[in-house]
Amino acid sequence: MRLSSWASHIRRTLLLEDPLPNGAEWSGIFADLAPRLTPIACSALAMRMRSNKLLDTAQIPDNGGELRFYQRGDEYSIEVVGISGELMTTAIHGSEDALAELALRRLKQPLTARVLLGGLGMGFTLAAALKHTGPKAEIVVAELVPEVVKWNQGPLGARAGDPMRDPRAVVRVSDVLELIRKEKAGYDAILLDTDNGPEGLTQPANNRLYSHRGLHAAFAALRPHGVLAVWSTHPDAPFTKRLGHGAFQGGRGLRACAC
Ligand SMILES: C[S@@+](CC[C@H](N)C(=O)[O-])C[C@H]1O[C@@H](n2cnc3c(N)ncnc32)[C@H](O)[C@@H]1O
């Protein structure tokens, strides 16, 4: 799960960038704040107070941006440089699991499903998709950034139960839109968790995924009664409207909140 923007703001201003005024100490600030924070914000603050070790960086293809891979204690996080908040943390992943579970539960035959997932992140949605399908299923994962695949082959893999080692998982280093466009009526479900909602965050070009044309392409790539599921931190009225007016018109929408 990604932190809500207010929690990220607290974290950024108090724990990372700004120097502490008048020799104040983090432990004092944490003691003051903790009783007033939600458990999620509290654990985010606690994590930040531990040492924050940069393990690796990766260029995001085509936009010159950068991903940073951090370790704090026994937790890991991935951040997009210049964007407030984390793209992913191993600390909490209930919503990533729910993305697969909720989508696959709506299929008539989930056990034999062919699923397209974009992107890999920390592998939690992939692990959940494997858990909710059967031995004949196939989960194709498109990951834009090659280093993310490498991090999953390294320290991240064990955190999600090494889902990439499952023979049903087929990982491709590719823009998920490329795979969507190549396929006609080939997937039972398409799960998109590439950004923090239906707008380009990892790369601006991801806006294409959530546009009218992107939705038409996703619809064409799905088999009859297929399911498109999009991860988002927030309700997005324009996107919901595009869904309702486009190829998915008449389909049934579901909004789930993993709060
Ligand atoms: C929020 S993380 C996904 C988290 C994942 N659901 C999990 O369970 O860990 C987003 C991932 O999507 C990848 N990504 C972003 N845009 C993409 C695209 N157009 N095609 C494929 N992967 C993309 C990012 O590099 C990142 O690894």
The ligand as a Tripos MOL2 file, in Angstrom:
@<TRIPOS>MOLECULE
LIG
   27    29     1     0     0
SMALL
NO_CHARGES

@<TRIPOS>ATOM
      1 C1          2.9540    0.3180   -7.5680 C.3       1 LIG1
      2 S1          4.0770   -0.7720   -8.2830 S.3       1 LIG1
      3 C2          3.1400   -2.2740   -8.4430 C.3       1 LIG1
      4 C3          2.9470   -2.9540   -7.1520 C.3       1 LIG1
      5 C4          2.5180   -4.4040   -7.2950 C.3       1 LIG1
      6 N1          1.0870   -4.5010   -7.5240 N.3       1 LIG1
      7 C5          2.8920   -5.2350   -6.0740 C.2       1 LIG1
      8 O1          2.0760   -6.0320   -5.6350 O.co2     1 LIG1
      9 O2          3.9800   -5.0960   -5.5560 O.co2     1 LIG1
     10 C6          4.0700   -0.1970   -9.9480 C.3       1 LIG1
     11 C7          4.9960   -0.9970  -10.8440 C.3       1 LIG1
     12 O3          4.5620   -0.7970  -12.1900 O.3       1 LIG1
     13 C8          5.6820   -0.6030  -13.0130 C.3       1 LIG1
     14 N2          5.2020    0.1270  -14.1980 N.ar      1 LIG1
     15 C9          4.8860    1.4430  -14.2940 C.ar      1 LIG1
     16 N3          4.4110    1.7210  -15.5110 N.ar      1 LIG1
     17 C10         4.4040    0.5630  -16.2050 C.ar      1 LIG1
     18 C11         4.0170    0.2130  -17.5280 C.ar      1 LIG1
     19 N4          3.5300    1.1160  -18.3810 N.pl3     1 LIG1
     20 N5          4.1490   -1.0740  -17.9140 N.ar      1 LIG1
     21 C12         4.6500   -2.0090  -17.0550 C.ar      1 LIG1
     22 N6          5.0400   -1.7250  -15.8000 N.ar      1 LIG1
     23 C13         4.9080   -0.4620  -15.3680 C.ar      1 LIG1
     24 C14         6.6500    0.1610  -12.1080 C.3       1 LIG1
     25 O4          7.9740    0.0870  -12.5740 O.3       1 LIG1
     26 C15         6.4260   -0.5570  -10.7840 C.3       1 LIG1
     27 O5          7.2600   -1.6870  -10.6760 O.3       1 LIG1
@<TRIPOS>BOND
     1     1     2 1
     2     2     3 1
     3     2    10 1
     4     3     4 1
     5     4     5 1
     6     5     6 1
     7     5     7 1
     8     7     8 2
     9     7     9 1
    10    10    11 1
    11    11    12 1
    12    11    26 1
    13    12    13 1
    14    13    14 1
    15    13    24 1
    16    14    15 ar
    17    14    23 ar
    18    15    16 ar
    19    16    17 ar
    20    17    18 ar
    21    17    23 ar
    22    18    19 1
    23    18    20 ar
    24    20    21 ar
    25    21    22 ar
    26    22    23 ar
    27    24    25 1
    28    24    26 1
    29    26    27 1
@<TRIPOS>SUBSTRUCTURE
     1 LIG1         1 GROUP 0 **** ****
